[in-house]
Amino acid sequence: MNLSAEEAVVEAETLLSRSGIHAGEVFKLAVKLKISIAWHINANPVSDEFLLPTTFVIEENENIRTLGTFYPQPKKGKFEYSEVELEIYSGQIILGALIQSAQDLAPGILKIKGKVSYQACNDRFCLPPKSLELEVLAKIIPASEPAEEINQDIFSKMEFEKSGSS
């Protein structure tokens, strides 16, 4: 398989839950993954200790911290390379992060960096693990300026697992 074909197995698109973010506000960020037909990625958590789970991590800094994450319900699949049924993601899935912005953020653009790590497999074999680096630009607005909830068709369905970080 050539590298360009491997590159296209998983594509990512990012979405924010608000049109603008106020300092100190909690908001959501989603990554919509489109997984090519005939491929899947491992769920989180994985159903076999030898598999690598799909992970979504936000790079925390003095401007943001992650309060929780969201992983969708997996599908089950049976493949040649495993004796047991596995929990997987296929087709289109959405991962999410619940994020809090710092209280002292000045209006402007906030660069949010993150990473989705996964291992893509078809029914016969798996590709080496891969990570997609993400960068989202969020607009930090003054407290006096209203912000609208956006992309609620996606975010309203997410229940976040609380993060271990404090």
Order of alpha helices (4+ residues) and beta strands (2+ residues): alpha-beta-beta-beta-beta-beta-beta-beta-beta-beta-beta-beta-alpha-beta
